[in-house]
Amino acid sequence: MAKLTFRRAIQSLSQQTDGITLALLCAICLALAAWNWLAVRTTMQSNVDARFELRTTAAADKLAIALSAYRDTLHSALDRLALAPRPDESAWRTYAQSMRLAERLPGLVTFARCERTGDTIDRVVAYSIGNEAVLGPSGSMAVPRGTPTSGTVFTRSAPSTGRPYLVFLSDTSRPSTCAYAVADIDTLVHVAIGPLLHDITLTVSLQDGANQPAPVFDSLYPRAPGEPRPPVDYQAHASLPYGEKAVLFLTFTASDEFASLRGAGVANWALGLGLFMTAVTVFAWALALLARRRAQRLSEHGAIEKRRSEGRLFSVIQSVREAIITIDDQQRIQIFNPTAESVFRCSAMEAIGAPLARFIPERFRDAHYQHIERFGLTGVSERLMGRGRPLWGLRSDGEEFPMEASISQSADAAGKFYTVVLRDVTEQRQIANALQTSRNELEKLNARLEAVREEEKLRVARELHDDLGQRLTALKMDTALLKRALGDQTSVSGDVKRIEQSIDGMVAAVRQMAADLRPPMLDDLGLGPAIEWYTRDFARRYGVAVDFSEAHSLPPIPAIVATALFRIVQEALNNVAKHARATSVTIELSCDRECRLRITDNGRGLPPTRPKSDSLGFISMRERARLLGGTLEVRSPSEGGTVVTAVIPLEASPPDDSPAA
């Protein structure tokens, strides 16, 4: 109970620790996400400020370059007028076109030679790209009071449209010779810096006579009535000189849209990504904690099941009828079940921890040790021991006994273990020896009975041939004398003739019986002539063609072998007559160191199922061959028929006490 309470307390503490860890992880991830958002936002804001400054500086520089181009053009024109003070309209146009002023001076409307009288400018000759709306048809224009003679810029509006124009006036220190250029300020700004103003607002101001800035250009003009100006979140100021005096004042402004267009929103994306990664991390950590708890539960369940399994395994090991011994990689006993105690007559307390060699006869210990070492290297999980050779164990009292055993191996954290399952086969060996002795005795008895039967057949055949045959021959002679004595008495001559025929039939029957029992030529002429005579007689009686072929010269064949081969031929032909329905039989016989007999017929062959085990014909043939150390095989080829093959060694000898027939 105390152990269970302690385990629950540990589990509760572990769950609380997991909750605190999860909360800390969530807080750390949120802090990292906020810090990352702040860092990205600061960096992106710095980038936006730098980009705004770079854009405004570039725009101011381009406008300054445009103003400088106008000033340089007017100075060049004065130099030209110094050489040719009074050009006509055509010469002035040719000069302007050669200078490519339409390309060099953005927003150019008119480029003209003029004469200054006081505060009035009079146009003399002009090159106009468009209609000049500043001087008008009169060709004169009043210059603002206080305008210096060293060159200046001022504004004029078209009388008809009110559209503002910039007038660039050259040095008028020589009133009779001066030049001016009129530029459309909207065209000048948009040509010079138009691409830079797509997300920035520009306001251009020019000082009026009271030295107050007067707006002359607004990039938002024209706009719908009542439309508010966009909020100002970014602002920059610049002034552009013309000569030695600042004449144009630039004001650049932009809203937050400039920041969003330039990537300031990346900070928000970074924050969103950080929050998403925080959620993913917390979720993954929660899954990991759940998986760990599940793994702990499974581990505890597995440990319980393992203990139960070990308990069941121990119960099985304790109850099985085979002896089970488990050893470690040092071949020291770790498990010794009750059956092993009974087999080796040693208690488990004494055996556990002892080397396995204690229960192996000394002459086998080295070989057994090496066998286990090699088995451990193979990695095979299980195999039989001994490989067909007898295994021997040693009881605690020194008695050796035969046994059968199999070995298996397993490994765990504690190392490698080998388990041997063995069985004491002393009783089985005794039973097997008794069965083998009985079999040998039965074989001797069978061989003796066969020999006795052959002897009896030989004796009966001789008696039939010698005794009964002689008596029938004498009776036939008496019948012949009787027939001669009766002479021509026809009344009894027919009876005497029938008696002679009966006696002849009896003589033939006696001879056939004697030949069936034991053909005389088997003993007189040998195996070959005996088989040849029998095949001719078989063909005559059953109408089956028999082809017998033998080697040209057969070595001397022992009588017992000749008798066995003849009886096999006799039984095989008897089976052909009874079952095969064959029309031809072929018999082949050859002998060198062994006699090989092959009998083939063209009958219907063996049945689909093998002949019954109690088929006496096959049994008698097989036993005759086996008793002489030979073999006999019966099979049916695919083309049909039956083939009987017998192989008997010439030096075959019958079992002891079995004389040859």
Protein Blocks (a to p, Z undefined) as FASTA:
>chain_A
ZZmmmmmmmmmmmmmmmmmmmmmmmmmmmmmmmmmmmmmmmmmmmmmmmmmmmmmmmmmm
mmmmmmmmmmmmmmmmmmmmmmmmbacfklmmmmmmmnommlmmghiabdcddddehjac
cdfbdcdfbdcfknomnopacddehiafkbpadddddfklopacddddddfkbmkbccdd
dddfklmmmmmmmmmmmmcccddddddfkopacdfbdfkbccdehiacdddfbdcddddd
ehjacfbdcdddddfklmmmnopmmmmmmmmmmmmmmmmmmmmmmmmmmmmmmmmmmmmm
mmmmmmmmmmmmmmmmmmmmbdcddddfkopafbdcfklmmmnopafklmnopafklmgc
fklmmmmmmmmmmmmmnopabdcehilpacddddfkopacdddddddddddfkbccdddd
dddfklmmmmmmmmmmmmmmmmmmmmmmmmmmmmmmmmmmmmmmmmmmmmmmmmmmmmmm
mmmmnomafklmmmmmmmmmmmmmmmmmmmmmmmmmocfklmmnojklmmmmmmmmmmmm
nopacdddddfbdcdddfklmmmmmmmmmmmmmmmmmmnopabdcdddddfkbccddddd
fbebjafbdcdfklmklmmmmmmmmmnopacdddddfkgpjdddddddfkbccdehiacZ
Z
